[in-house]
C-alpha cells in the first residue's frame, strides 16, 4: 500500500539513478576530464540519494518526505550541472534529474 502511494516518485528516482550512473560512466570517457569533474561528482551524489530515496519510500520510512526533499535539491543541482554540458548523456541526465526533483517535491509536500 505504501509503495503504491509513492509509485511515480520511486519510478522517477530509479530512472534518475540510472541516468546519473550512465552519465557518470560516459563523463569518465570524455577527453577533458577536468571540465567534467563537477558533473561526475554530482552524478555520484545524485545516484546515491535517488537510490536511498527509493528505498526509503519502498520500506515506508518515517523520514521518506525529508529524504525526498533532500533528493529534490540534489537532483536539481545535478540537473543544473549536467545542463551546462552539450553531451547527449548530460542532457538526458539533466532531464531525468529535473523530472525526479519535481516528483520528489510533490511527494514531500
URFEN-V519091 format. One record per helix or strand of 2 or more residues. SS is the DSSP state (H for helix, E for strand). FROM is the first residue (numbers start at 0). TO is the last residue. If there is no record, write none. Layout:
SS;FROM;TO / SS;FROM;TO
//
This chain:
H;1;4 / H;6;26 / H;32;57 / H;63;82 / H;87;107
//
